[in-house]
Amino acid sequence: MIRWFLLFISPVLLAHQEHSTFGVHGLVMMQVDSKVIASHLPMPRGMHARQFLFEIKPTPALAAILDRLFKSQVLVTFSPTPFELDKLRHGEISVLSGSVYQGHFERGGNLLGTNVTFEVGKVILDEPVAPATNGHFYVRPITQEHCLFIHRIGHLSSFDQVVQVKCHHRKSAPVLIDSGASLPLNEQVPMPYKFVKTLYLETQDFAE
């Protein structure tokens, strides 16, 4: 019986071993105007060492939960069923399902919905985490009035930050800017765009 069981599961295990990005890839969810955005929770190294942000279209059940959470301006995370991040990056996954949390799902977050689903939309950012100078931000237009500044995670200590700014000249926006500081952005840091708010900030995972 044991031998037959091993024969049955071995192809599955081998298939997953061949794909180094298979696992639980947690997401943080945020809203910019009417758009809902998911950001892969990156780590400094390993299969999670990827900054990947994309638009999503939640089902009505998930949308109702997200609407309430976004209005409360709390951290929203999503624990999906295991999948291969590379397949998501390459457009081979169109739908993800899992559980939504108020707070961080690995740090005592409050479970608010299970088996909820969303469609995967436009990719906003797809960059590896690599040793680099901190303080540089990817610039990505999102709506007619707003852009995202996404910190390029660099040498530890570093941080993962997503900032909403006003940007009326979308076509002339640079791809990457230097903030001139190695700390997270705030309203006091001089920059050519109007700071709106920080949508997400993580420092714990990127401490030395």
C-alpha positions, 0 to 999 in steps of 0.5 A: 500500500505504501509503495503504491501511495509513493508511486502516486504522489511522486510525479506531483512532488517531482513536478513541484520540485522542478518549479522553484517558485511553487508555494504560498505567495502572500499578497497585500491588497490596496486601492488607488481610486477605483482600481484594486492592486495586489502586491506580492510580499517579497523577501530578500532572497529565495523564491519570494525575492521578487517585486510583483504588483498587478491589478485585480478584479475581485468577485462580488463576495471579495469586493464587499470585504475589500470595500469595507476594509479599504474604507477603514484604511487598515492593512489587507493581506491575502493568503492564496492557495499555493501556486507558481509565481513564475506562471503568474508572472508569465500570464499563465494564471488568470484566477487566484483564490484564497483567504483575505485578512485584516492585518498580516495573515502570518502575524495574527491577522483577522480572517474575514473570508475564505475561498474568495476569488479574483481575476488577475489583471494588468501587470504593474511591476515585475522586478527581482530583489537584488543588492542595490542602493536604497532610496530609488523608487519605481514610478508606475502610472495607475490612473489619470491622476495618480502614480505609484512609487514602489521602493526598489528593495536593496541592500539590507537594511532595506524596506518595501514601500508603496506610495501613492502620489499625484502625477498629471504628466503620466507620459513624461514620468520617469521609470525610476527616481532617486529620492536622495534618502535611504529611508521610507518616503513621507510628506517631508521628503522633497520630490517632484510629485505630491505625496498622497499617502503610503499604501504599504510599508514593511521593514521587519522582513528587510532588517539586517 
